[in-house]
Amino acid sequence: AESIETVEVLKGSAATALFGASGSNGVVIIKTKKGLKNQVPGSYTIDLKSTIGRNEQSKAYTKDMILTYQDANNVFRKGNVLENSANVNGNGNGFNYFFGYTSRDEEGILRTNEWTRKSLRANFQTVLSNKLTIGVNSTYMINNTTVPDGDNALDGYLGATCFYGPVSAGGAGSYSSIDSAGVDNIRNYKRDHRLIASIDVNYIPFENFGIKAILGYDALHTRN
């Protein structure tokens, strides 16, 4: 969010005129920062930001919902969220730049649910003349996700605590098919590497007429 400059929504003929059939349902154009504009050459700003939060169970189970509500509630935790970002905006003679780095570490509400993201962004824009402007945008992200087994699975947290009923009511009891340590050890890992890059050229040969060309690249590598 710290690297976003503007958000524009196009619908109808405006979207299809720019993006063809792929824009028939509407297009959201997100423009990221490219540095300081209309400032004294050599100017720059540095922005540092930290965000702290917490994920919590939205509503605790009660006896009216399930008889093993206490065991089910015990699988949840308060997950910490921490995000740090650093951005640099600057310019030179006819040259604007933006560098941004963001690190986010987030714990889910279940013990084996975690997510981390590291992202690096570099945007540049150069004004070659009052008619020609060239911009380069690039973002590299690494996402690491850990999730437990599905809720409805017998070896998942809620499956192991909710499906069998308490022993006092004639059921097999929580964790009768797998103990809590076994559930903790069942984890699904996912790691994504993604590179998004583009170059755009704006040419205005004469007043009230412009030509814009964009070439983009999007590569995603996922490992489970």
C-alpha positions in Angstrom: 0.0 0.0 0.0 2.9 2.4 0.7 4.0 2.1 -2.9 0.6 2.9 -4.5 0.2 6.3 -6.1 -3.3 6.0 -7.6 -6.1 3.5 -8.2 -8.4 3.9 -11.2 -11.4 1.8 -12.2 -12.4 1.6 -15.9 -15.7 0.1 -17.1 -17.5 -0.4 -20.3 -16.1 1.1 -23.5 -13.2 2.8 -21.8 -11.9 -0.6 -20.5 -12.4 -2.5 -23.8 -10.8 0.3 -25.8 -7.5 -0.1 -23.8 -7.5 -3.8 -23.0 -9.8 -5.4 -25.6 -11.9 -8.4 -24.7 -10.0 -9.1 -21.5 -11.2 -5.8 -20.1 -14.9 -6.4 -20.9 -15.8 -6.9 -17.2 -13.9 -3.9 -16.1 -10.3 -3.1 -15.2 -8.6 -1.8 -12.1 -5.5 0.2 -12.9 -3.1 0.5 -10.0 -0.2 3.0 -10.5 2.8 2.7 -8.3 5.1 5.5 -7.3 8.0 6.4 -9.6 9.7 9.0 -7.4 9.3 12.7 -6.7 8.0 14.9 -9.4 8.2 18.7 -9.9 10.8 19.0 -7.1 14.2 20.4 -7.0 16.7 18.0 -8.7 18.5 15.9 -6.1 15.5 15.9 -3.7 14.6 12.6 -2.0 12.4 11.4 0.9 12.8 8.3 3.1 9.7 6.8 4.7 9.8 4.2 7.4 6.7 2.4 8.8 5.9 -0.4 11.2 2.5 -2.0 11.7 1.7 -4.3 14.6 -1.5 -6.3 14.8 -3.1 -9.5 16.0 -5.3 -12.3 14.6 -7.9 -13.7 17.0 -10.7 -16.3 16.9 -13.8 -14.3 15.9 -16.2 -16.3 18.1 -15.5 -18.9 20.6 -17.4 -22.2 20.5 -19.9 -22.9 23.2 -21.6 -26.0 24.7 -24.7 -25.2 22.6 -22.6 -25.6 19.4 -20.5 -28.7 20.2 -20.1 -30.8 23.4 -16.3 -30.7 23.0 -16.2 -26.9 22.7 -13.4 -26.5 25.2 -11.0 -28.8 23.3 -12.0 -27.0 20.0 -11.3 -23.6 21.5 -7.9 -24.7 22.8 -6.6 -25.2 19.3 -6.8 -21.4 18.6 -4.3 -18.8 19.6 -3.7 -15.1 19.3 -1.5 -14.7 16.2 0.9 -11.7 16.1 1.3 -9.6 12.9 4.3 -7.4 12.2 5.0 -5.5 9.0 8.0 -3.2 8.4 8.5 -1.1 5.3 11.1 1.3 4.0 10.7 3.5 0.9 12.9 6.0 -0.9 11.5 8.5 -3.3 13.9 10.8 -5.3 14.7 12.5 -8.5 17.5 13.9 -10.6 17.5 15.9 -13.8 14.6 14.4 -15.7 14.9 11.2 -13.7 12.6 9.9 -10.9 13.0 6.8 -8.8 11.3 4.8 -6.1 12.7 2.0 -4.1 10.6 0.1 -1.5 11.1 -2.9 0.7 8.4 -4.6 2.8 8.7 -7.5 5.3 5.5 -9.0 6.8 5.3 -11.8 9.4 1.9 -13.0 10.3 0.7 -15.8 12.6 -2.7 -17.3 12.0 -5.2 -18.3 14.6 -4.1 -21.9 14.5 -0.8 -23.1 15.9 0.6 -24.3 12.5 -0.7 -21.4 10.4 1.9 -18.8 9.4 2.7 -16.5 6.5 5.7 -14.4 5.7 6.2 -12.1 2.7 9.3 -10.2 1.6 8.9 -7.8 -1.3 11.3 -5.5 -3.1 10.1 -2.8 -5.6 12.1 -0.6 -7.9 10.4 1.9 -10.2 12.1 4.4 -12.5 10.9 7.1 -14.9 12.9 9.3 -17.2 11.7 12.3 -19.2 13.7 12.4 -22.4 11.8 15.4 -23.8 8.5 17.1 -23.4 7.1 14.5 -25.8 8.7 11.3 -24.7 8.7 9.6 -21.3 9.9 6.1 -20.4 9.1 4.2 -17.2 10.3 0.9 -15.8 8.5 -0.9 -12.9 9.6 -4.1 -11.2 8.5 -6.1 -8.1 10.0 -9.2 -6.6 8.2 -11.1 -3.9 8.8 -14.2 -1.8 5.8 -15.7 0.1 6.1 -18.6 2.6 2.8 -20.1 3.8 2.2 -22.8 6.3 -1.3 -24.2 6.8 -2.6 -27.1 8.9 -4.7 -29.9 7.5 -8.3 -29.1 6.5 -10.9 -28.5 9.1 -13.1 -31.3 7.9 -10.3 -33.9 7.9 -10.2 -36.3 10.7 -6.5 -35.5 11.3 -7.2 -31.7 11.3 -7.6 -29.6 14.4 -11.4 -29.3 14.3 -12.0 -32.7 13.0 -10.0 -34.3 15.8 -11.8 -32.3 18.5 -15.4 -32.1 17.1 -16.2 -35.3 15.3 -16.1 -37.9 18.0 -18.0 -36.4 20.9 -16.9 -36.4 24.6 -16.5 -39.7 26.4 -19.0 -38.6 29.0 -21.7 -38.6 26.3 -20.7 -42.0 24.9 -18.3 -40.7 22.3 -14.7 -41.6 21.6 -13.4 -38.3 22.8 -11.2 -35.6 21.3 -8.0 -36.8 19.6 -9.1 -40.4 19.7 -7.8 -41.1 16.1 -4.7 -38.9 16.4 -3.2 -37.0 19.3 -2.6 -33.3 19.4 1.1 -33.6 18.7 0.3 -35.6 15.6 -2.0 -32.9 14.4 0.7 -30.3 15.0 3.1 -32.3 12.9 0.8 -32.3 9.8 1.7 -29.1 7.9 1.4 -28.0 4.4 4.2 -25.7 3.1 4.1 -23.4 0.1 6.8 -21.1 -1.2 6.3 -18.6 -4.0 8.8 -16.6 -5.9 7.2 -14.0 -8.2 8.7 -11.3 -10.5 6.5 -8.7 -12.1 8.1 -6.2 -14.4 7.0 -3.8 -17.1 8.2 -1.0 -19.3 6.0 1.8 -20.6 6.6 4.4 -23.2 4.5 7.6 -23.5 4.9 9.6 -26.7 2.9 12.8 -27.4 3.8 13.9 -31.0 1.5 16.8 -30.9 -1.1 18.5 -28.6 -4.2 16.4 -27.6 -2.8 13.2 -29.1 -0.7 10.6 -27.4 0.6 7.1 -27.9 1.3 4.7 -25.0 2.9 1.3 -25.2 3.3 -1.2 -22.3 5.3 -4.4 -22.3 4.9 -6.6 -19.2 6.5 -9.7 -17.7 5.0 -11.9 -14.9 6.8 -15.0 -13.7 5.7 -17.2 -10.8 7.5 -20.2 -9.3 5.7 -22.3 -6.6 7.0 -25.1 -4.5 4.8 -27.2 -2.2 
